[in-house]
């Protein structure tokens, strides 16, 4: 993934204000992406009686 050099991502609720922030660590972000990709793959299974 292209985020290897990144340690974490900070989300600011209000731009420029650091009072309400959420930090997402790279490892957690990658795990969430993998979970979403697995969900999408499982939803795209082709039924055996498609013909």
C-alpha positions in Angstrom: 0.0 0.0 0.0 1.2 3.5 -0.7 0.9 4.5 3.0 4.0 2.6 4.2 5.9 5.8 5.1 2.9 7.2 7.0 2.5 6.4 10.7 -1.0 7.7 11.1 -3.7 10.0 9.6 -5.3 12.8 11.7 -8.9 13.8 10.9 -9.9 17.2 12.1 -13.6 17.9 12.8 -13.1 21.6 12.1 -10.3 22.6 9.7 -7.5 24.4 11.5 -8.7 23.5 15.0 -7.0 20.7 16.8 -9.5 20.4 19.7 -11.6 17.6 18.1 -9.3 15.2 16.2 -9.4 11.5 15.4 -6.1 9.6 14.8 -6.2 6.6 12.6 -3.0 4.5 12.7 -1.7 3.0 9.5 -2.1 -0.6 10.7 -5.7 0.0 11.7 -6.5 1.8 8.4 -5.0 -1.1 6.4 -7.0 -3.6 8.4 -10.2 -1.8 7.8 -9.5 -1.6 4.1 -8.8 -5.3 3.9 -12.1 -6.0 5.8 -14.0 -3.9 3.3 -12.4 -5.6 0.3 -13.2 -9.0 1.7 -16.8 -8.0 2.2 -17.1 -6.8 -1.4 -15.5 -10.0 -2.7 -17.9 -12.2 -0.8 -20.9 -10.2 -2.1 -19.8 -10.8 -5.7 -19.9 -14.6 -5.6 -21.6 -16.0 -8.7 -24.6 -18.3 -8.0 -24.1 -21.9 -9.2 -27.4 -21.9 -11.1 -26.7 -18.7 -13.2 -27.1 -20.5 -16.5 
